[in-house]
Amino acid sequence: MTPYTLKDNTIYFSGPNHIIVKEEFDQLWSTGIAFTKEFLSFQENASLSKLPLIQNPQDGHELLLTATDVDFVEDMLARINEENNTPGEWQQRMLTACLTTLLTYLSRLYTAQFKEGVVSADKLLIKNFQARINECFREMHEVGDYASLLHISAGHLSEVVKLQSGKPAIKHIHERLVLEARRLLFHTHNTLKEIAFDLGFSDASYFNRFFKRETGITPAEYRSTIRKMYH
């Protein structure tokens, strides 16, 4: 529910689960690029997830471009569009290379335009919480477990996380489990039972229900769909 005034020659960026609504009827000319969490989880793209533009530590939403920046960005967008329309053995590698160059360039602009200020205690807490999830999501599935690691009460952790991110703390844990499940379903030939146990589920049927509840489809359906999409 935050209003933004759109500007010419500007890059706008947002993270997952953000809904963008255009309220006016004026024409808007723009080029958009969207990519999935799976794309960032691929081994060859792992470094992209660490870029400032992707992590967005300052909670920004726009980058103002100089004339030189506009020329560079438009050239990269044209290259991406050209590669996207040129199927072949090298297409995915070329698209990844072009996107990497573009996101790296924009990340440099990000660090120049968003000077790192003092991070509030609440923002630091949610970053520590997310870091602990990345370390322990296989073994720990409950908010209370992470609260203990951070030496605070589960209630305080839940309150801060909900206030800072707009979603419950347990949702962060579930999203990390789903992301890893998707990665394993795509990258490995492990059985569903093996994947369930790897993620800390004692029962494969519970994992199946959990995945369907979070994504709307079963693990088997996801594996079939994602492999058809990328192969």
C-alpha positions in Angstrom: 0.0 0.0 0.0 3.0 2.3 -0.6 2.5 4.9 -3.4 5.4 5.6 -5.8 5.6 8.3 -8.5 7.2 6.8 -11.6 10.0 8.7 -13.3 11.6 8.6 -16.7 14.9 6.8 -17.2 14.7 4.9 -14.0 15.1 1.3 -13.0 12.4 0.0 -10.6 13.0 -3.2 -8.7 11.1 -5.3 -6.2 11.4 -8.7 -4.5 9.2 -11.8 -4.5 5.7 -11.5 -3.2 5.4 -7.8 -4.0 2.3 -6.8 -5.9 2.6 -3.8 -8.2 -0.6 -1.9 -9.2 -0.6 0.8 -11.8 -3.4 3.2 -10.7 -3.5 5.8 -13.5 -4.6 5.3 -17.1 -1.7 7.1 -18.6 0.4 5.1 -21.0 3.6 3.6 -19.5 6.5 2.5 -21.7 8.9 0.1 -20.0 10.8 -3.1 -20.2 10.5 -5.7 -17.4 12.6 -8.7 -16.4 11.4 -11.3 -14.0 13.3 -14.4 -12.8 12.4 -17.2 -10.4 14.0 -18.3 -7.1 15.0 -21.5 -9.0 17.0 -19.4 -11.4 19.0 -17.8 -8.6 19.5 -21.2 -6.9 21.3 -22.7 -10.0 24.9 -23.2 -9.1 26.1 -21.1 -12.0 23.9 -18.2 -10.8 24.6 -18.5 -7.1 26.7 -15.3 -7.0 23.7 -13.2 -8.3 21.8 -13.8 -5.1 24.5 -11.9 -3.2 24.4 -8.8 -5.3 23.2 -5.6 -3.5 20.3 -5.1 -6.0 19.0 -8.6 -5.2 19.5 -8.5 -1.4 18.4 -4.8 -1.2 19.6 -4.1 2.3 18.4 -0.5 2.2 14.9 -1.4 1.1 15.1 0.7 -2.0 12.8 0.6 -5.0 14.4 2.7 -7.8 17.7 3.6 -9.4 18.1 6.9 -11.2 20.0 6.6 -14.5 22.3 9.1 -16.2 22.4 9.3 -20.0 25.4 7.0 -20.0 23.6 4.5 -17.7 20.5 4.6 -20.0 22.6 3.8 -23.0 24.3 0.8 -21.3 21.0 -0.6 -19.8 19.2 -0.2 -23.1 22.0 -2.0 -24.9 22.0 -4.9 -22.5 18.2 -5.2 -22.7 18.4 -5.3 -26.5 21.0 -8.0 -26.2 18.8 -10.0 -23.8 15.9 -9.6 -26.1 17.9 -10.7 -29.1 19.2 -13.8 -27.3 15.7 -14.6 -26.1 14.6 -14.8 -29.7 17.6 -16.9 -30.8 17.0 -20.5 -29.6 20.0 -22.8 -29.6 22.6 -24.6 -27.7 24.2 -21.4 -26.3 21.0 -19.4 -25.6 20.7 -20.0 -21.8 24.4 -19.3 -21.2 24.2 -16.1 -23.2 21.1 -15.0 -21.4 22.7 -15.7 -18.0 25.9 -13.8 -19.1 23.9 -10.7 -20.2 21.7 -10.7 -17.2 24.7 -11.1 -14.9 26.3 -8.1 -16.5 23.2 -6.0 -16.2 22.5 -6.9 -12.6 26.2 -6.3 -11.6 26.1 -2.9 -13.3 22.9 -2.0 -11.5 24.3 -3.2 -8.2 27.2 -0.8 -8.6 24.6 2.0 -9.1 22.7 0.7 -6.0 25.8 1.0 -3.8 26.4 4.5 -5.1 22.9 5.7 -4.6 22.1 4.0 -1.3 24.8 4.8 1.1 24.8 2.3 4.0 23.4 3.9 7.1 22.9 2.6 10.6 20.9 -0.6 10.6 18.2 -0.7 13.3 18.2 -3.4 15.9 15.0 -4.8 14.4 16.4 -5.0 10.9 19.6 -6.6 12.2 17.5 -9.2 14.1 15.6 -10.2 11.0 18.8 -10.5 9.0 20.3 -12.7 11.7 17.1 -14.8 11.7 17.3 -15.3 8.0 21.0 -16.2 8.2 20.2 -18.8 10.9 17.5 -20.2 8.8 19.9 -20.7 5.9 22.3 -22.5 8.3 19.8 -24.7 10.1 16.6 -25.1 8.1 17.2 -28.9 7.7 17.3 -29.5 11.4 15.1 -26.7 12.8 11.5 -26.2 11.6 10.0 -24.2 14.5 10.2 -20.5 15.4 11.1 -21.3 19.0 14.3 -23.1 17.9 15.6 -20.0 16.2 14.5 -17.8 19.1 16.7 -19.9 21.3 19.6 -19.5 19.0 19.2 -15.8 19.0 18.7 -15.7 22.8 15.3 -14.0 22.6 11.7 -15.2 23.2 9.7 -16.7 20.4 7.0 -14.1 20.9 9.5 -11.2 20.4 11.1 -12.8 17.4 7.6 -13.4 15.8 6.6 -9.8 16.5 9.7 -8.2 15.0 9.8 -10.5 11.9 6.1 -9.8 11.2 6.6 -6.1 11.6 9.8 -5.9 9.4 8.8 -8.4 6.7 5.0 -8.4 6.7 4.8 -12.1 7.1 5.0 -14.5 10.0 8.3 -15.9 11.1 7.2 -19.5 10.4 6.6 -18.5 6.8 10.3 -17.6 6.4 11.2 -21.1 7.5 8.7 -22.7 5.3 9.8 -20.7 2.2 13.4 -21.8 2.8 12.4 -25.4 3.0 10.3 -25.1 -0.2 13.2 -23.4 -2.0 15.5 -26.2 -1.1 12.9 -28.8 -2.0 12.5 -27.3 -5.4 16.3 -27.2 -5.9 16.6 -30.9 -5.0 13.6 -31.9 -7.2 15.1 -30.1 -10.1 18.9 -30.8 -9.7 18.8 -34.4 -8.3 17.3 -37.7 -9.1 16.7 -38.4 -5.4 13.4 -40.0 -4.5 10.7 -38.0 -2.8 11.4 -40.0 0.4 15.1 -39.2 0.2 14.4 -35.5 -0.3 11.9 -35.5 2.6 14.5 -37.0 5.0 17.2 -34.7 3.7 15.0 -31.7 4.7 14.3 -33.0 8.1 10.8 -34.5 7.6 10.4 -37.9 9.3 7.5 -38.8 7.1 7.5 -38.6 3.3 3.7 -38.2 3.2 3.9 -35.2 5.5 6.5 -33.6 3.3 4.2 -34.2 0.3 1.3 -32.5 2.1 3.6 -29.7 3.3 4.9 -29.0 -0.2 1.4 -29.0 -1.7 0.1 -26.7 1.0 2.8 -24.2 0.3 2.9 -24.4 -3.5 -0.4 -25.7 -4.6 1.1 -28.8 -6.4 2.7 -32.0 -5.2 6.5 -32.5 -5.3 6.1 -35.0 -8.2 4.0 -32.5 -10.2 6.6 -29.8 -9.6 9.5 -32.0 -10.7 7.7 -33.0 -13.9 6.7 -29.4 -14.7 10.1 -27.7 -14.0 12.1 -30.2 -16.0 9.9 -29.8 -19.0 10.3 -26.0 -18.7 14.1 -26.0 -18.5 15.1 -29.0 -20.7 
